[in-house]
């Protein structure tokens, strides 16, 4: 009578496989470009608003604008 081992041995374990990296999405460059353009547009709009005269302009601004 032979006794069968109840525990798994190292040779019975499946081999360890390295995980493969996910392929890079081809639209990643487009996404980065869109985000960069959004930042540039936001910076331009903030600069434009910061240079705009206040809403309640007095007569000096109106006189310069009329000339």
PDB file of N, CA, C and O in Angstrom, chain B, residues numbered from 101:
ATOM      1  N   UNK B 101       0.842  -1.159   0.000  1.00  0.00           N
ATOM      2  CA  UNK B 101       0.000   0.000   0.000  1.00  0.00           C
ATOM      3  C   UNK B 101       0.902   1.242   0.000  1.00  0.00           C
ATOM      4  O   UNK B 101       1.765   1.388   0.866  1.00  0.00           O
ATOM      5  N   UNK B 102       0.689   2.163  -1.011  1.00  0.00           N
ATOM      6  CA  UNK B 102       1.487   3.382  -1.089  1.00  0.00           C
ATOM      7  C   UNK B 102       0.648   4.552  -0.612  1.00  0.00           C
ATOM      8  O   UNK B 102      -0.564   4.604  -0.820  1.00  0.00           O
ATOM      9  N   UNK B 103       1.306   5.458   0.013  1.00  0.00           N
ATOM     10  CA  UNK B 103       0.623   6.650   0.545  1.00  0.00           C
ATOM     11  C   UNK B 103       0.806   7.785  -0.448  1.00  0.00           C
ATOM     12  O   UNK B 103       1.930   8.136  -0.805  1.00  0.00           O
ATOM     13  N   UNK B 104      -0.288   8.344  -0.883  1.00  0.00           N
ATOM     14  CA  UNK B 104      -0.248   9.475  -1.803  1.00  0.00           C
ATOM     15  C   UNK B 104      -0.120  10.770  -0.997  1.00  0.00           C
ATOM     16  O   UNK B 104      -0.817  10.946   0.002  1.00  0.00           O
ATOM     17  N   UNK B 105       0.758  11.669  -1.421  1.00  0.00           N
ATOM     18  CA  UNK B 105       0.876  12.930  -0.681  1.00  0.00           C
ATOM     19  C   UNK B 105      -0.372  13.794  -0.904  1.00  0.00           C
ATOM     20  O   UNK B 105      -0.896  13.887  -2.014  1.00  0.00           O
ATOM     21  N   UNK B 106      -0.815  14.401   0.153  1.00  0.00           N
ATOM     22  CA  UNK B 106      -2.008  15.240   0.052  1.00  0.00           C
ATOM     23  C   UNK B 106      -1.651  16.686  -0.288  1.00  0.00           C
ATOM     24  O   UNK B 106      -2.494  17.415  -0.812  1.00  0.00           O
ATOM     25  N   UNK B 107      -0.448  17.107  -0.006  1.00  0.00           N
ATOM     26  CA  UNK B 107      -0.032  18.473  -0.307  1.00  0.00           C
ATOM     27  C   UNK B 107       0.552  18.534  -1.712  1.00  0.00           C
ATOM     28  O   UNK B 107       1.130  17.564  -2.203  1.00  0.00           O
ATOM     29  N   UNK B 108       0.392  19.674  -2.343  1.00  0.00           N
ATOM     30  CA  UNK B 108       0.955  19.851  -3.681  1.00  0.00           C
ATOM     31  C   UNK B 108       2.467  20.041  -3.576  1.00  0.00           C
ATOM     32  O   UNK B 108       2.961  20.685  -2.650  1.00  0.00           O
ATOM     33  N   UNK B 109       3.159  19.496  -4.496  1.00  0.00           N
ATOM     34  CA  UNK B 109       4.608  19.657  -4.511  1.00  0.00           C
ATOM     35  C   UNK B 109       4.961  20.818  -5.450  1.00  0.00           C
ATOM     36  O   UNK B 109       4.117  21.291  -6.211  1.00  0.00           O
ATOM     37  N   UNK B 110       6.206  21.265  -5.385  1.00  0.00           N
ATOM     38  CA  UNK B 110       6.642  22.372  -6.227  1.00  0.00           C
ATOM     39  C   UNK B 110       6.569  22.018  -7.707  1.00  0.00           C
ATOM     40  O   UNK B 110       6.276  22.875  -8.541  1.00  0.00           O
ATOM     41  N   UNK B 111       6.827  20.792  -8.022  1.00  0.00           N
ATOM     42  CA  UNK B 111       6.795  20.397  -9.431  1.00  0.00           C
ATOM     43  C   UNK B 111       5.371  20.359  -9.965  1.00  0.00           C
ATOM     44  O   UNK B 111       5.170  20.428 -11.177  1.00  0.00           O
ATOM     45  N   UNK B 112       4.390  20.251  -9.095  1.00  0.00           N
ATOM     46  CA  UNK B 112       2.995  20.207  -9.533  1.00  0.00           C
ATOM     47  C   UNK B 112       2.388  21.605  -9.681  1.00  0.00           C
ATOM     48  O   UNK B 112       1.305  21.754 -10.247  1.00  0.00           O
ATOM     49  N   UNK B 113       3.083  22.629  -9.173  1.00  0.00           N
ATOM     50  CA  UNK B 113       2.554  23.985  -9.275  1.00  0.00           C
ATOM     51  C   UNK B 113       2.689  24.490 -10.712  1.00  0.00           C
ATOM     52  O   UNK B 113       3.643  24.135 -11.405  1.00  0.00           O
ATOM     53  N   UNK B 114       1.745  25.312 -11.161  1.00  0.00           N
ATOM     54  CA  UNK B 114       1.877  25.868 -12.510  1.00  0.00           C
ATOM     55  C   UNK B 114       3.028  26.881 -12.542  1.00  0.00           C
ATOM     56  O   UNK B 114       3.345  27.487 -11.518  1.00  0.00           O
ATOM     57  N   UNK B 115       3.643  27.065 -13.691  1.00  0.00           N
ATOM     58  CA  UNK B 115       4.772  27.997 -13.769  1.00  0.00           C
ATOM     59  C   UNK B 115       4.305  29.440 -13.567  1.00  0.00           C
ATOM     60  O   UNK B 115       3.183  29.805 -13.920  1.00  0.00           O
ATOM     61  N   UNK B 116       5.193  30.243 -12.991  1.00  0.00           N
ATOM     62  CA  UNK B 116       4.886  31.652 -12.760  1.00  0.00           C
ATOM     63  C   UNK B 116       5.150  32.412 -14.055  1.00  0.00           C
ATOM     64  O   UNK B 116       6.237  32.327 -14.627  1.00  0.00           O
ATOM     65  N   UNK B 117       4.157  33.148 -14.504  1.00  0.00           N
ATOM     66  CA  UNK B 117       4.301  33.907 -15.744  1.00  0.00           C
ATOM     67  C   UNK B 117       4.378  35.391 -15.411  1.00  0.00           C
ATOM     68  O   UNK B 117       3.674  35.881 -14.528  1.00  0.00           O
ATOM     69  N   UNK B 118       5.243  36.093 -16.130  1.00  0.00           N
ATOM     70  CA  UNK B 118       5.346  37.538 -15.956  1.00  0.00           C
ATOM     71  C   UNK B 118       4.125  38.186 -16.605  1.00  0.00           C
ATOM     72  O   UNK B 118       3.703  37.797 -17.694  1.00  0.00           O
ATOM     73  N   UNK B 119       3.571  39.178 -15.919  1.00  0.00           N
ATOM     74  CA  UNK B 119       2.433  39.882 -16.497  1.00  0.00           C
ATOM     75  C   UNK B 119       2.924  40.767 -17.634  1.00  0.00           C
ATOM     76  O   UNK B 119       3.933  41.462 -17.513  1.00  0.00           O
ATOM     77  N   UNK B 120       2.209  40.727 -18.709  1.00  0.00           N
ATOM     78  CA  UNK B 120       2.582  41.568 -19.848  1.00  0.00           C
ATOM     79  C   UNK B 120       1.973  42.953 -19.665  1.00  0.00           C
ATOM     80  O   UNK B 120       0.859  43.092 -19.160  1.00  0.00           O
ATOM     81  N   UNK B 121       2.702  43.957 -20.074  1.00  0.00           N
ATOM     82  CA  UNK B 121       2.209  45.328 -19.964  1.00  0.00           C
ATOM     83  C   UNK B 121       1.112  45.542 -20.998  1.00  0.00           C
ATOM     84  O   UNK B 121       1.163  45.015 -22.109  1.00  0.00           O
ATOM     85  N   UNK B 122       0.125  46.325 -20.603  1.00  0.00           N
ATOM     86  CA  UNK B 122      -0.965  46.636 -21.522  1.00  0.00           C
ATOM     87  C   UNK B 122      -0.430  47.499 -22.657  1.00  0.00           C
ATOM     88  O   UNK B 122       0.415  48.364 -22.427  1.00  0.00           O
ATOM     89  N   UNK B 123      -0.901  47.280 -23.860  1.00  0.00           N
ATOM     90  CA  UNK B 123      -0.415  48.104 -24.975  1.00  0.00           C
ATOM     91  C   UNK B 123      -0.847  49.555 -24.800  1.00  0.00           C
ATOM     92  O   UNK B 123      -1.903  49.840 -24.236  1.00  0.00           O
ATOM     93  N   UNK B 124      -0.017  50.461 -25.292  1.00  0.00           N
ATOM     94  CA  UNK B 124      -0.297  51.886 -25.169  1.00  0.00           C
ATOM     95  C   UNK B 124      -1.437  52.239 -26.113  1.00  0.00           C
ATOM     96  O   UNK B 124      -1.453  51.823 -27.272  1.00  0.00           O
ATOM     97  N   UNK B 125      -2.380  53.006 -25.608  1.00  0.00           N
ATOM     98  CA  UNK B 125      -3.512  53.430 -26.414  1.00  0.00           C
ATOM     99  C   UNK B 125      -3.025  54.374 -27.514  1.00  0.00           C
ATOM    100  O   UNK B 125      -2.268  55.300 -27.225  1.00  0.00           O
ATOM    101  N   UNK B 126      -3.435  54.165 -28.761  1.00  0.00           N
ATOM    102  CA  UNK B 126      -2.950  55.035 -29.841  1.00  0.00           C
ATOM    103  C   UNK B 126      -3.482  56.467 -29.748  1.00  0.00           C
ATOM    104  O   UNK B 126      -2.930  57.364 -30.385  1.00  0.00           O
ATOM    105  N   UNK B 127      -4.517  56.693 -28.987  1.00  0.00           N
ATOM    106  CA  UNK B 127      -5.081  58.041 -28.856  1.00  0.00           C
ATOM    107  C   UNK B 127      -4.498  58.802 -27.671  1.00  0.00           C
ATOM    108  O   UNK B 127      -4.954  59.902 -27.358  1.00  0.00           O
ATOM    109  N   UNK B 128      -3.502  58.233 -27.013  1.00  0.00           N
ATOM    110  CA  UNK B 128      -2.912  58.893 -25.852  1.00  0.00           C
ATOM    111  C   UNK B 128      -2.260  60.219 -26.237  1.00  0.00           C
ATOM    112  O   UNK B 128      -2.367  61.197 -25.498  1.00  0.00           O
ATOM    113  N   UNK B 129      -1.596  60.261 -27.369  1.00  0.00           N
ATOM    114  CA  UNK B 129      -0.978  61.498 -27.844  1.00  0.00           C
ATOM    115  C   UNK B 129      -2.000  62.581 -28.100  1.00  0.00           C
ATOM    116  O   UNK B 129      -1.755  63.754 -27.821  1.00  0.00           O
ATOM    117  N   UNK B 130      -3.150  62.190 -28.633  1.00  0.00           N
ATOM    118  CA  UNK B 130      -4.225  63.160 -28.875  1.00  0.00           C
ATOM    119  C   UNK B 130      -4.739  63.705 -27.549  1.00  0.00           C
ATOM    120  O   UNK B 130      -4.996  64.904 -27.432  1.00  0.00           O
ATOM    121  N   UNK B 131      -4.889  62.851 -26.562  1.00  0.00           N
ATOM    122  CA  UNK B 131      -5.376  63.279 -25.255  1.00  0.00           C
ATOM    123  C   UNK B 131      -4.410  64.267 -24.615  1.00  0.00           C
ATOM    124  O   UNK B 131      -4.839  65.283 -24.067  1.00  0.00           O
ATOM    125  N   UNK B 132      -3.125  63.984 -24.676  1.00  0.00           N
ATOM    126  CA  UNK B 132      -2.124  64.887 -24.103  1.00  0.00           C
ATOM    127  C   UNK B 132      -2.135  66.222 -24.838  1.00  0.00           C
ATOM    128  O   UNK B 132      -2.022  67.278 -24.216  1.00  0.00           O
ATOM    129  N   UNK B 133      -2.271  66.176 -26.165  1.00  0.00           N
ATOM    130  CA  UNK B 133      -2.310  67.407 -26.958  1.00  0.00           C
ATOM    131  C   UNK B 133      -3.535  68.245 -26.615  1.00  0.00           C
ATOM    132  O   UNK B 133      -3.437  69.466 -26.489  1.00  0.00           O
ATOM    133  N   UNK B 134      -4.677  67.606 -26.464  1.00  0.00           N
ATOM    134  CA  UNK B 134      -5.906  68.332 -26.118  1.00  0.00           C
ATOM    135  C   UNK B 134      -5.771  68.970 -24.741  1.00  0.00           C
ATOM    136  O   UNK B 134      -6.162  70.123 -24.560  1.00  0.00           O
ATOM    137  N   UNK B 135      -5.230  68.247 -23.773  1.00  0.00           N
ATOM    138  CA  UNK B 135      -5.051  68.823 -22.440  1.00  0.00           C
ATOM    139  C   UNK B 135      -4.087  70.007 -22.479  1.00  0.00           C
ATOM    140  O   UNK B 135      -4.321  71.017 -21.815  1.00  0.00           O
ATOM    141  N   UNK B 136      -3.015  69.893 -23.245  1.00  0.00           N
ATOM    142  CA  UNK B 136      -2.058  70.990 -23.348  1.00  0.00           C
ATOM    143  C   UNK B 136      -2.709  72.212 -23.998  1.00  0.00           C
ATOM    144  O   UNK B 136      -2.494  73.339 -23.551  1.00  0.00           O
ATOM    145  N   UNK B 137      -3.499  71.998 -25.044  1.00  0.00           N
ATOM    146  CA  UNK B 137      -4.196  73.120 -25.689  1.00  0.00           C
ATOM    147  C   UNK B 137      -5.216  73.764 -24.753  1.00  0.00           C
ATOM    148  O   UNK B 137      -5.391  74.983 -24.766  1.00  0.00           O
ATOM    149  N   UNK B 138      -5.880  72.957 -23.951  1.00  0.00           N
ATOM    150  CA  UNK B 138      -6.838  73.515 -22.994  1.00  0.00           C
ATOM    151  C   UNK B 138      -6.136  74.419 -21.988  1.00  0.00           C
ATOM    152  O   UNK B 138      -6.662  75.470 -21.622  1.00  0.00           O
ATOM    153  N   UNK B 139      -4.954  74.014 -21.543  1.00  0.00           N
ATOM    154  CA  UNK B 139      -4.203  74.840 -20.592  1.00  0.00           C
ATOM    155  C   UNK B 139      -3.765  76.134 -21.248  1.00  0.00           C
ATOM    156  O   UNK B 139      -3.828  77.194 -20.625  1.00  0.00           O
ATOM    157  N   UNK B 140      -3.320  76.068 -22.504  1.00  0.00           N
ATOM    158  CA  UNK B 140      -2.901  77.277 -23.222  1.00  0.00           C
ATOM    159  C   UNK B 140      -4.081  78.227 -23.413  1.00  0.00           C
ATOM    160  O   UNK B 140      -3.943  79.434 -23.213  1.00  0.00           O
ATOM    161  N   UNK B 141      -5.229  77.698 -23.794  1.00  0.00           N
ATOM    162  CA  UNK B 141      -6.417  78.545 -23.991  1.00  0.00           C
ATOM    163  C   UNK B 141      -6.846  79.164 -22.669  1.00  0.00           C
ATOM    164  O   UNK B 141      -7.204  80.341 -22.628  1.00  0.00           O
ATOM    165  N   UNK B 142      -6.816  78.396 -21.597  1.00  0.00           N
ATOM    166  CA  UNK B 142      -7.194  78.942 -20.283  1.00  0.00           C
ATOM    167  C   UNK B 142      -6.237  80.054 -19.865  1.00  0.00           C
ATOM    168  O   UNK B 142      -6.670  81.078 -19.336  1.00  0.00           O
ATOM    169  N   UNK B 143      -4.953  79.861 -20.097  1.00  0.00           N
ATOM    170  CA  UNK B 143      -3.983  80.903 -19.752  1.00  0.00           C
ATOM    171  C   UNK B 143      -4.233  82.162 -20.577  1.00  0.00           C
ATOM    172  O   UNK B 143      -4.152  83.273 -20.052  1.00  0.00           O
ATOM    173  N   UNK B 144      -4.535  81.996 -21.861  1.00  0.00           N
ATOM    174  CA  UNK B 144      -4.832  83.142 -22.721  1.00  0.00           C
ATOM    175  C   UNK B 144      -6.084  83.876 -22.248  1.00  0.00           C
ATOM    176  O   UNK B 144      -6.098  85.106 -22.189  1.00  0.00           O
ATOM    177  N   UNK B 145      -7.130  83.131 -21.912  1.00  0.00           N
ATOM    178  CA  UNK B 145      -8.374  83.768 -21.456  1.00  0.00           C
ATOM    179  C   UNK B 145      -8.175  84.483 -20.123  1.00  0.00           C
ATOM    180  O   UNK B 145      -8.705  85.576 -19.926  1.00  0.00           O
ATOM    181  N   UNK B 146      -7.424  83.884 -19.213  1.00  0.00           N
ATOM    182  CA  UNK B 146      -7.159  84.545 -17.935  1.00  0.00           C
ATOM    183  C   UNK B 146      -6.345  85.809 -18.131  1.00  0.00           C
ATOM    184  O   UNK B 146      -6.589  86.812 -17.461  1.00  0.00           O
ATOM    185  N   UNK B 147      -5.377  85.776 -19.043  1.00  0.00           N
ATOM    186  CA  UNK B 147      -4.582  86.977 -19.312  1.00  0.00           C
ATOM    187  C   UNK B 147      -5.455  88.058 -19.935  1.00  0.00           C
ATOM    188  O   UNK B 147      -5.313  89.235 -19.604  1.00  0.00           O
ATOM    189  N   UNK B 148      -6.356  87.672 -20.834  1.00  0.00           N
ATOM    190  CA  UNK B 148      -7.250  88.645 -21.474  1.00  0.00           C
ATOM    191  C   UNK B 148      -8.167  89.289 -20.439  1.00  0.00           C
ATOM    192  O   UNK B 148      -8.365  90.504 -20.455  1.00  0.00           O
ATOM    193  N   UNK B 149      -8.715  88.497 -19.559  1.00  0.00           N
ATOM    194  CA  UNK B 149      -9.627  89.033 -18.539  1.00  0.00           C
ATOM    195  C   UNK B 149      -8.877  89.921 -17.561  1.00  0.00           C
ATOM    196  O   UNK B 149      -9.410  90.933 -17.106  1.00  0.00           O
ATOM    197  N   UNK B 150      -7.651  89.553 -17.236  1.00  0.00           N
ATOM    198  CA  UNK B 150      -6.908  90.371 -16.274  1.00  0.00           C
ATOM    199  C   UNK B 150      -6.520  91.724 -16.862  1.00  0.00           C
ATOM    200  O   UNK B 150      -6.315  92.677 -16.112  1.00  0.00           O
ATOM    201  N   UNK B 151      -6.416  91.830 -18.182  1.00  0.00           N
ATOM    202  CA  UNK B 151      -6.069  93.092 -18.826  1.00  0.00           C
ATOM    203  C   UNK B 151      -7.288  93.945 -19.172  1.00  0.00           C
ATOM    204  O   UNK B 151      -7.136  95.102 -19.562  1.00  0.00           O
ATOM    205  N   UNK B 152      -8.482  93.397 -19.036  1.00  0.00           N
ATOM    206  CA  UNK B 152      -9.692  94.131 -19.384  1.00  0.00           C
ATOM    207  C   UNK B 152      -9.954  95.219 -18.330  1.00  0.00           C
ATOM    208  O   UNK B 152      -9.676  95.017 -17.147  1.00  0.00           O
ATOM    209  N   UNK B 153     -10.485  96.360 -18.756  1.00  0.00           N
ATOM    210  CA  UNK B 153     -10.798  97.412 -17.788  1.00  0.00           C
ATOM    211  C   UNK B 153     -11.990  96.991 -16.920  1.00  0.00           C
ATOM    212  O   UNK B 153     -12.791  96.151 -17.328  1.00  0.00           O
ATOM    213  N   UNK B 154     -12.101  97.560 -15.756  1.00  0.00           N
ATOM    214  CA  UNK B 154     -13.232  97.202 -14.893  1.00  0.00           C
ATOM    215  C   UNK B 154     -14.549  97.622 -15.529  1.00  0.00           C
ATOM    216  O   UNK B 154     -14.580  98.481 -16.410  1.00  0.00           O
ATOM    217  N   UNK B 155     -15.608  97.022 -15.084  1.00  0.00           N
ATOM    218  CA  UNK B 155     -16.927  97.294 -15.655  1.00  0.00           C
ATOM    219  C   UNK B 155     -17.353  98.726 -15.363  1.00  0.00           C
ATOM    220  O   UNK B 155     -17.931  99.390 -16.223  1.00  0.00           O
ATOM    221  N   UNK B 156     -17.079  99.192 -14.188  1.00  0.00           N
ATOM    222  CA  UNK B 156     -17.489 100.549 -13.809  1.00  0.00           C
ATOM    223  C   UNK B 156     -16.377 101.523 -14.179  1.00  0.00           C
ATOM    224  O   UNK B 156     -15.688 102.045 -13.302  1.00  0.00           O
ATOM    225  N   UNK B 157     -16.202 101.768 -15.469  1.00  0.00           N
ATOM    226  CA  UNK B 157     -15.156 102.681 -15.916  1.00  0.00           C
ATOM    227  C   UNK B 157     -15.602 104.119 -15.680  1.00  0.00           C
ATOM    228  O   UNK B 157     -16.780 104.452 -15.811  1.00  0.00           O
ATOM    229  N   UNK B 158     -14.654 104.946 -15.335  1.00  0.00           N
ATOM    230  CA  UNK B 158     -15.009 106.356 -15.132  1.00  0.00           C
ATOM    231  C   UNK B 158     -14.751 107.118 -16.425  1.00  0.00           C
ATOM    232  O   UNK B 158     -14.447 106.504 -17.448  1.00  0.00           O
ATOM    233  N   UNK B 159     -14.864 108.412 -16.400  1.00  0.00           N
ATOM    234  CA  UNK B 159     -14.813 109.238 -17.605  1.00  0.00           C
ATOM    235  C   UNK B 159     -13.438 109.198 -18.272  1.00  0.00           C
ATOM    236  O   UNK B 159     -13.340 109.371 -19.487  1.00  0.00           O
ATOM    237  N   UNK B 160     -12.379 108.973 -17.497  1.00  0.00           N
ATOM    238  CA  UNK B 160     -11.044 108.946 -18.121  1.00  0.00           C
ATOM    239  C   UNK B 160     -10.914 107.786 -19.109  1.00  0.00           C
ATOM    240  O   UNK B 160     -10.364 107.958 -20.197  1.00  0.00           O
ATOM    241  N   UNK B 161     -11.418 106.605 -18.735  1.00  0.00           N
ATOM    242  CA  UNK B 161     -11.352 105.483 -19.648  1.00  0.00           C
ATOM    243  C   UNK B 161     -12.231 105.709 -20.877  1.00  0.00           C
ATOM    244  O   UNK B 161     -11.845 105.378 -21.998  1.00  0.00           O
ATOM    245  N   UNK B 162     -13.395 106.265 -20.658  1.00  0.00           N
ATOM    246  CA  UNK B 162     -14.306 106.520 -21.779  1.00  0.00           C
ATOM    247  C   UNK B 162     -13.705 107.554 -22.730  1.00  0.00           C
ATOM    248  O   UNK B 162     -13.884 107.440 -23.943  1.00  0.00           O
ATOM    249  N   UNK B 163     -13.000 108.556 -22.214  1.00  0.00           N
ATOM    250  CA  UNK B 163     -12.390 109.566 -23.061  1.00  0.00           C
ATOM    251  C   UNK B 163     -11.261 108.970 -23.892  1.00  0.00           C
ATOM    252  O   UNK B 163     -11.107 109.322 -25.062  1.00  0.00           O
ATOM    253  N   UNK B 164     -10.470 108.076 -23.310  1.00  0.00           N
ATOM    254  CA  UNK B 164      -9.392 107.440 -24.051  1.00  0.00           C
ATOM    255  C   UNK B 164      -9.965 106.498 -25.117  1.00  0.00           C
ATOM    256  O   UNK B 164      -9.418 106.402 -26.215  1.00  0.00           O
ATOM    257  N   UNK B 165     -11.042 105.818 -24.804  1.00  0.00           N
ATOM    258  CA  UNK B 165     -11.637 104.891 -25.756  1.00  0.00           C
ATOM    259  C   UNK B 165     -12.272 105.615 -26.928  1.00  0.00           C
ATOM    260  O   UNK B 165     -12.299 105.079 -28.036  1.00  0.00           O
ATOM    261  N   UNK B 166     -12.784 106.818 -26.712  1.00  0.00           N
ATOM    262  CA  UNK B 166     -13.422 107.578 -27.777  1.00  0.00           C
ATOM    263  C   UNK B 166     -12.401 108.135 -28.774  1.00  0.00           C
ATOM    264  O   UNK B 166     -12.718 108.322 -29.949  1.00  0.00           O
ATOM    265  N   UNK B 167     -11.202 108.393 -28.315  1.00  0.00           N
ATOM    266  CA  UNK B 167     -10.188 108.981 -29.229  1.00  0.00           C
ATOM    267  C   UNK B 167      -9.708 107.955 -30.138  1.00  0.00           C
ATOM    268  O   UNK B 167      -8.857 108.229 -30.984  1.00  0.00           O
TER     269      UNK B 167
END
